[in-house]
Amino acid sequence: MTTIRSILAAVLAFLVAGCAGTTPPQGRLPKAELAPTGALRVAIFTGNPVIGSKNAATGELSGTTVILGKALAERAGVPFVPVEYTAVAKLMDDAKTGAWDVTVIGVDPARRSLLDYAPPHIVLDLTYLVAPGSSIRTAADADQPGVRIAVARGAATGLVLERTLKQASLVPAANEPAAFELVREGKAQAYAQNRYMLLGLAERLPGGRVLDDRFAAVDLAIALPKGRPAALAYVSEFVEQAKASGEVGRAIDSSGIRGVRVAGAAQ
């Protein structure tokens, strides 16, 4: 009897070990890195409606980042805690302090000293909203001497233009609404942002135009503070599955976002 029990115990131990070796990805959760406080704190930038929005009446946050952030928290089995940001510069500063765990932001090499990126999940065009009566017809026309281009401080648009503009000058503003006001007040001839956002703002600027072409395309990706490799791998796998299953596309559709597309699978 003792021999039989020993054999059964050995078989059971073997089966348990085998199951542990085939645990699905959801089981390999690096909670200490992904959610060190026990909840997933998702930084949501509400200055860009492609990323997130806030209902002025209720204070409720919504948008693609909220939808995907909730899905990531559910998969990880931790509470979802949104952390609103109205300025990218402040969001980036807080990446150094551990104030949040994941965010969605434009992929840019200038940010890699502070952030690690999962594969992109949304691609959008960057272009200009030009002032009423402007002679600027194309993105190339904007890069001329004397042209002042409004950008939000720390935004991906400004980072791209800092590297590519040759003659026009950038006018940084504290946030996206302040950048738009520079054009409306005649202090800048153009405002650089993503097409979806600019089309909405053009309705508030009679005579203003959104250019038909673009000066760049930017990838949006889930980003983590630097130095969380296990959490980054977990989030990267989540993103690839969310793109393949159509979850990212549904998040875009349910948020009412147009003029953007789901990023391709990571190579």
Wavefront OBJ file of the C-alpha trace (Angstrom):
o trace
v 0.000 0.000 0.000
v 2.847 2.346 0.888
v 4.464 1.657 -2.477
v 1.228 2.434 -4.343
v 0.804 5.654 -2.391
v 4.375 6.631 -3.190
v 3.824 5.987 -6.876
v 0.590 7.992 -6.886
v 2.291 10.865 -5.064
v 5.123 10.865 -7.584
v 2.682 10.866 -10.520
v 0.692 13.711 -8.977
v 3.844 15.737 -8.418
v 4.853 15.151 -12.044
v 1.444 16.284 -13.325
v 1.509 19.419 -11.172
v 4.974 20.275 -12.410
v 3.866 19.714 -16.001
v 0.861 21.986 -15.568
v 3.048 24.688 -14.041
v 5.238 24.564 -17.128
v 2.245 25.201 -19.415
v 0.614 27.961 -17.378
v -1.027 30.431 -19.796
v 0.505 33.923 -20.102
v -2.142 35.372 -17.775
v -0.593 33.344 -14.938
v 2.847 34.874 -15.309
v 1.794 38.175 -13.796
v 4.632 40.408 -12.554
v 2.397 42.237 -10.035
v 5.318 43.818 -8.209
v 6.246 45.661 -11.416
v 2.892 46.115 -13.135
v 0.821 47.162 -10.117
v 3.174 47.769 -7.174
v 0.424 49.404 -5.085
v -2.004 46.536 -5.688
v -4.012 48.503 -8.280
v -3.237 49.430 -11.887
v -2.841 53.209 -11.973
v -3.484 54.271 -15.558
v -2.380 57.792 -16.471
v -4.929 59.191 -18.924
v -4.062 62.308 -20.920
v -7.383 64.052 -21.577
v -5.886 66.801 -23.731
v -6.002 64.469 -26.740
v -9.388 62.801 -27.366
v -7.750 59.951 -29.301
v -6.148 59.009 -25.971
v -8.813 60.028 -23.453
v -11.630 62.439 -22.659
v -13.391 63.839 -19.612
v -17.097 64.602 -19.301
v -17.261 68.206 -18.071
v -20.594 67.636 -16.330
v -19.897 64.326 -14.573
v -16.119 64.212 -14.434
v -16.181 60.709 -15.930
v -13.125 59.687 -17.941
v -13.602 57.767 -21.179
v -11.875 56.854 -24.435
v -9.564 54.214 -25.815
v -7.091 54.354 -22.925
v -9.853 53.881 -20.357
v -11.259 50.894 -22.267
v -7.908 49.193 -22.763
v -6.710 50.115 -19.277
v -9.738 48.437 -17.741
v -9.174 45.360 -19.911
v -5.520 45.161 -18.833
v -6.440 45.542 -15.158
v -9.128 42.858 -15.471
v -6.693 40.450 -17.090
v -4.169 41.138 -14.321
v -6.823 40.711 -11.635
v -6.223 44.100 -10.034
v -8.400 47.218 -9.608
v -8.324 49.883 -12.315
v -7.444 53.352 -11.030
v -7.482 56.202 -13.590
v -5.150 59.156 -13.033
v -6.058 62.176 -15.171
v -3.452 64.440 -16.755
v -4.245 67.575 -18.736
v -0.620 68.302 -19.697
v 1.879 65.858 -21.218
v 4.808 67.618 -19.555
v 3.383 66.878 -16.095
v 2.665 63.260 -17.057
v 6.271 62.831 -18.136
v 7.593 64.435 -14.947
v 5.523 62.012 -12.876
v 7.042 59.054 -14.720
v 10.106 59.696 -12.548
v 8.180 59.542 -9.266
v 6.131 56.350 -9.605
v 2.828 58.251 -9.610
v 1.374 55.955 -12.299
v 1.995 52.476 -13.717
v 0.979 52.627 -17.394
v -0.109 55.324 -19.818
v -0.751 55.807 -23.526
v 1.457 58.311 -25.314
v 3.009 58.961 -28.708
v 6.137 56.931 -29.373
v 9.128 59.234 -29.669
v 12.861 58.591 -29.165
v 13.155 61.680 -26.975
v 11.023 59.937 -24.343
v 12.954 56.669 -24.179
v 15.154 57.841 -21.314
v 12.047 57.828 -19.099
v 9.697 55.323 -20.740
v 9.615 51.837 -22.181
v 7.014 51.189 -24.896
v 4.833 48.218 -25.657
v 4.144 47.693 -29.390
v 2.014 50.506 -30.889
v -1.741 49.942 -31.042
v -3.000 53.122 -32.794
v -1.550 55.122 -35.699
v -2.648 58.685 -36.475
v -1.639 61.504 -38.825
v -0.131 64.767 -37.605
v -0.963 67.935 -39.500
v -1.812 71.619 -39.033
v -4.837 73.764 -38.285
v -4.075 77.112 -39.907
v -5.470 80.515 -39.047
v -8.262 82.177 -41.061
v -6.954 83.758 -44.254
v -3.677 81.860 -44.096
v -1.833 81.230 -47.375
v -0.506 77.913 -45.983
v -1.921 75.114 -48.149
v 0.406 72.212 -47.431
v 2.564 71.042 -44.543
v 5.655 72.123 -46.474
v 4.240 75.657 -46.785
v 4.243 75.953 -42.984
v 8.001 75.580 -42.776
v 8.797 79.130 -43.890
v 10.589 82.064 -42.227
v 8.299 84.025 -39.943
v 5.734 81.241 -39.507
v 4.970 80.528 -35.843
v 3.602 77.069 -35.053
v 1.802 76.462 -31.767
v 2.414 73.173 -29.915
v 1.687 71.895 -26.429
v 4.850 71.632 -24.347
v 6.070 68.021 -24.295
v 3.624 66.813 -26.964
v 4.793 64.354 -29.623
v 3.988 66.921 -32.319
v 6.480 69.356 -30.864
v 9.146 66.675 -30.470
v 8.785 65.705 -34.131
v 8.852 69.309 -35.339
v 11.896 70.183 -33.227
v 13.816 67.663 -35.334
v 12.315 68.430 -38.738
v 11.493 72.146 -39.036
v 14.132 74.164 -40.834
v 12.753 77.713 -40.986
v 9.505 78.069 -39.044
v 9.598 78.522 -35.262
v 7.721 76.656 -32.536
v 5.659 78.451 -29.904
v 5.217 76.109 -26.900
v 2.081 76.433 -24.779
v 1.261 74.927 -21.385
v -1.262 72.462 -22.820
v -3.384 71.724 -25.893
v -6.173 74.285 -25.229
v -3.540 76.979 -24.704
v -1.847 76.038 -27.987
v -5.166 76.379 -29.834
v -5.727 79.780 -28.231
v -2.422 81.016 -29.667
v -3.840 80.530 -33.171
v -7.238 81.952 -32.289
v -5.596 85.050 -30.791
v -3.336 85.537 -33.817
v -0.131 84.753 -31.903
v 0.637 81.760 -34.140
v -0.191 80.976 -37.759
v -0.684 77.229 -37.288
v -1.371 74.657 -34.587
v 0.174 71.189 -34.874
v -1.723 68.130 -33.641
v -3.426 64.957 -34.839
v -6.039 65.250 -37.583
v -8.997 64.005 -35.530
v -8.412 66.560 -32.818
v -7.866 69.423 -35.259
v -11.037 68.697 -37.230
v -13.051 69.162 -34.054
v -11.253 72.377 -33.134
v -11.690 73.834 -36.629
v -15.412 74.158 -35.908
v -14.501 76.668 -33.198
v -12.296 78.738 -35.508
v -14.388 80.243 -38.317
v -12.290 80.431 -41.463
v -9.639 78.105 -40.066
v -8.593 75.060 -42.101
v -7.099 71.650 -41.410
v -4.546 70.821 -44.099
v -5.212 67.831 -46.347
v -1.701 66.422 -46.085
v 0.414 65.564 -43.045
v 3.912 66.302 -41.779
v 4.255 62.973 -39.939
v 2.442 59.940 -38.595
v 2.748 58.981 -34.941
v 2.257 55.664 -33.169
v 0.385 55.575 -29.881
v 1.526 52.897 -27.453
v 1.102 51.816 -23.862
v 4.190 53.007 -21.998
v 5.626 52.140 -18.596
v 8.170 53.954 -16.428
v 11.681 52.799 -17.253
v 13.021 49.663 -15.619
v 10.011 47.312 -15.424
v 10.996 44.613 -17.951
v 8.686 41.844 -16.716
v 5.680 44.185 -16.703
v 6.640 45.458 -20.163
v 6.659 41.899 -21.537
v 3.249 41.221 -19.973
v 1.746 44.436 -21.381
v 3.310 43.841 -24.809
v 1.650 40.443 -25.023
v -1.664 41.977 -23.949
v -1.406 44.621 -26.711
v -0.673 42.090 -29.455
v -3.619 39.947 -28.370
v -5.890 43.016 -28.165
v -4.997 44.009 -31.738
v -5.427 40.489 -33.106
v -8.778 39.934 -31.369
v -10.239 43.233 -32.583
v -10.372 44.685 -29.070
v -8.364 47.771 -30.070
v -10.580 48.362 -33.102
v -13.691 48.108 -30.952
v -12.217 50.579 -28.463
v -11.654 53.052 -31.313
v -15.190 52.570 -32.647
v -16.914 52.840 -29.268
v -14.978 56.040 -28.529
v -16.263 57.617 -31.750
v -12.755 58.231 -33.067
v -12.282 58.666 -36.809
v -9.201 59.182 -38.962
v -7.033 56.752 -36.984
v -6.159 53.090 -37.566
v -5.097 50.048 -35.622
v -1.341 49.493 -35.749
v -0.054 46.361 -37.420
v 1.336 43.378 -35.565
v 4.809 43.832 -34.107
v 7.578 42.415 -36.281
l 1 2 3 4 5 6 7 8 9 10 11 12 13 14 15 16 17 18 19 20 21 22 23 24 25 26 27 28 29 30 31 32 33 34 35 36 37 38 39 40 41 42 43 44 45 46 47 48 49 50 51 52 53 54 55 56 57 58 59 60 61 62 63 64 65 66 67 68 69 70 71 72 73 74 75 76 77 78 79 80 81 82 83 84 85 86 87 88 89 90 91 92 93 94 95 96 97 98 99 100 101 102 103 104 105 106 107 108 109 110 111 112 113 114 115 116 117 118 119 120 121 122 123 124 125 126 127 128 129 130 131 132 133 134 135 136 137 138 139 140 141 142 143 144 145 146 147 148 149 150 151 152 153 154 155 156 157 158 159 160 161 162 163 164 165 166 167 168 169 170 171 172 173 174 175 176 177 178 179 180 181 182 183 184 185 186 187 188 189 190 191 192 193 194 195 196 197 198 199 200 201 202 203 204 205 206 207 208 209 210 211 212 213 214 215 216 217 218 219 220 221 222 223 224 225 226 227 228 229 230 231 232 233 234 235 236 237 238 239 240 241 242 243 244 245 246 247 248 249 250 251 252 253 254 255 256 257 258 259 260 261 262 263 264 265 266 267
